[in-house]
Amino acid sequence: MDKQEENKNEEVKKISIEIEDAIVVKDLAAKMEIRVTDLIAELMKNKIFATLNEKIDFETAVIVGDDLGFEIVRKKSDLERNRYLLKSKTLGKGAKKRPPVVVVMGHVDHGKTTLLDKILSTNVAAGEHGGITQNVSSYQVKKKGEVITFMDTPGHEAFHSMRERGAYITDLAVIVVAADDGVKPQTKEAVAFAKSAGLPIIVAINKIDKPESNVELVKKELSDIDLMPEEWGGKTVCVNISAKTGEGIDNLLDMIILYSDMEELKAEYGSFAEGFIIESHLNPKVGPIATVLIQNGTLSEGDFVAAGILSGRIKIMKNFLGEEIEDATPSMPITILGLSEVPRSGMVLKAYPTRSAAEAAALAFKERTTSTLGEGKVLSVSRIQEMAENGKLKKLNLVIKADTKGSLEAIVQILDTIKVSGVAIQILKTGVGDITESDVKMAQSSDARVIGFNNSADANAKRIGEKENIAFKFFNIIYEMVTYVKGELSDMLDAETVRTDLGKMKVIAIFKLPRKSAKVVDMIFGAKIEHGKVEKNAKLEIMRDGEKVGEGILTELQHNKKTVGELKSGNNAGVTFKGDILVEEGDDIVAYKEEKVKRIVK
Ligand code: GDP
């Protein structure tokens, strides 16, 4: 079923669309009955980079659907399948207990980061903790011998990152609500999101150390959004905490452990591993680095792996403390080194017994996916060449470098939607990482613009760029980059001729005929203006029996034997005409003007 009745529980009525675990972007656009480019644009706003043939997952569809006024609902069976994927039924006999994976969400400034920091600093030995130099997005803590994995949703973009980090790989959502501020829009979003992903919710009512905190009021607000606290007879576990003083945090951790015991979360240990790529980036010194959450099996150093179209061999594995490890077990967040390129976040990483098996898996994935845009690919080369050969096309050459593969694909995808007659974008080179000397050289030899997205230029590139006067353009918002590219295209476009019809007149008399030998017909006739107006220098179209038979220019206009600039409908005019045909009595003549207008790529 594509569309259902509006959901009666919603305050704002939205059209419901039912989908499965994932949906191809263009199919979703079709279900929404909107243009696919509009959907891609909406995805971009949410920093989700998907091409029209790519699949987006359910969570993503919920987010963009919401923005576009749709309620995306999942078939119940799929929802359950996802949540219970790693439960005993689908696992081998050797499956054992695994740590719960907890995602922390909440309204901005309600204390999410403070809570995660506090948990980390009080539950990881000081020496080890000191070893964490960079922000970790996922970590593990031990409480009474039980391990818990926490995942952060950075910044206030909980939703896009939830998608990227895969809501369905987490087991539980902790929603942080400040006791002095209560339920806020992002709290509601987080709750809706957790519910749509089928995640159980524990509410951490934070900042109870503050004198102005009002726990009871928060509970009332929670019950208003269908989260009735247990002590009020509902099902929602609420724990009062202070992320600042640490009060109540032990209690929160106990609740999480209690929950995971009840759920009997299990996974296999020792079998070929399967994990989920949470994030990835290119480290210029060591190459592609990916953060992976192990979901099942054990990943070991030296294992052959495939992730999407990429394959490789695990060279180095590190835990969240940055310590090298040899094996990674279920629910562990780790960083890996050994893939040939930067994998996309959201991809599944799997281990295989041999290199050839891993390579075959990557190849099979490539064949399955229809999206062919990737690093180093040139966009629609054949189309561009064809037009260039016809000499009709000007090309805007671009060299594009971006911080991640995801943003690069998104940029290429959106540039592909810019179609303007007479000019085309030709992407000469794309790549992940900073702008380098070779990028600048390529730009120089082909008069290309160099665009950087969320990155910078290395020292050599800067030096050559300055010397050769090649400017780099840096962006961190795709729309700004698109605006720049459109501006450049506009500058390349030839002005367009725009015709405006002025009026119509009927020839009532011929006053002066042209000389017979003249090449150009030069004559004077009398006409009645029937519509609009006519003016000096107007272009004229001669119509006879409803068909255009010739054209010319009105070189002089007279009214009552006086020369005038223009004449309106209802007047008789003496018209001096220069053209390519002899005008006859009874002809209809359309007067119009043409203007050159600069074209703007919108
Ligand atoms: P986030 O946006 O949800 O990550 O919120 P932060 O963790 O950055 O916290 C926002 C502000 O609230 C910071 O100034 C914190 O110091 C403060 N804060 C967080 N938790 C508590 C708390 O339990 N008590 C008090 N008094 N302040 C807190």
Residues whose N, C-alpha, C, O or C-beta is under 5 A from the ligand:
A	BS01	GDP	H107 V108 D109 H110 G111 K112 T113 T114 L115 N206 K207 I208 D209 K210 I241 S242 A243 K244
